[in-house]
C-alpha cells in the first residue's frame, strides 16, 4: 500500500501500460482543447507542472468530489495528451497512477502565459523520466504533506493554504543560502504561519540535517525574517532521536531564537490525515504538548505575522518559466477568481 512513508526501494520500475488511443499534438488538437478544457483542468495541469508529479489520490484530494469523478476526467486529460502517467510497481497492493505534464499540456500553459512553447524546452520523455528517479519517494512524500491542506481548506471557510512552493522554486530564491524541501503559508481561524519544510525519508544523516540549521540562521540574517522550520520524520522513534541532535545544534547557534524548529512524524500525520492537526512539537518552545499548525506561532512569541514572500509573483513575467499556480483551487475560493477568469464550467 502506497503512503507518504513508502521508501524509495518500494517504488520500482513502472508497470508496463496497455496501448491507448491518444491524440496527436497538432494545431487542430490545440484548437479542440481550447473549447474543452475547464478552469479545473488548467489548474491541475499547472499544479502538475509546478510540483513535477501528483498521484490520482492527491489530485482527487485537491480538485474533485470523488475518486470516480477524478479518474474519469484524468483519463480524458491523458487521452488528450495534457497529462501523461505511469504506475510504479510497489510489491504489495497496487499503486495509484502518477501523473506528469505532457506535450499538449505544456503547450497550452505556455500559450496561456504568452510564451513561445519552444522557449520551455519541454520534452515529454524528460517529464516521464521522474518515474525512474531515486527521489520519487521523497517528492511523493512532500506532495502528500501539502495536498491534505488543500482538501481540508476546500470544506473549511476558516482555513486557507496561501502558498506552496516546491523544492525547485525554493532553490531559485534561497539556494545560495539554504535548500528547503518546500515552503508553505497557512491560515486557520484567523491565525497564520509560514514555514520551511524538511522532509526526512529515513536515509538522510541526522547530523547533516542538523547542520542545515546554520544555513537557516544565515538566511534569517540576510532577510531579517524569522521563518520556522518544520521537520517531519518517518517514525516516532526517529523523531525522538532527531530531537536531541537538533536541540544540541540549536544551542550552538549564536541566536537560537532566529531558527524556530518544530518536529513531527509521518505516522502521526497519517493518523490525523493532515499536518494541520495537533502533531507539532516545538524544540525549546516551552509548551506542554503537541500543537496544531495554526497554534505554533504561540510557542514563539517573537515571530512576526506572515506577510508573504516578496518574490511570490516574481516569476510571473519570466520568459522561459511557467507562471506558478495559486495554491488553492481558483473555483473554490472567491479571492482566487481574479487569477484566471474562464467562461467554462469547471465540472
Secondary structure, DSSP 4 states (H G I P E B T S, - for coil): ---TT--GGGSEEEPPPPP---PPP-HHHHHHHHHH--HHHHHHHHHHHHHS-EEHHHHHHHH-SSHHHHHHHHHHHHHTTSEEEE-EE-SSS-PPPEEEE-HHHHHHHHHHTT--HHHHT--HHHHHGGGG-TTHHHHHHHHHHHHHHHHHHHT-TTEEEEEEE-HHHHHHHHTTT---SEEEEEEETTEEEEEEEEE--S-S-HHHHHHHHHHHHHHHHHH----EEEEEESSHHHHHHHHHHHHHHHHTSTTGGGS-EEEEEHHHHHHHTSTTSS-BEESS---SS-B-GGGGGGG-TTPPPP---TTTTTTTT-TTSPPPPPSS-TTT-GGGTTT---SS---
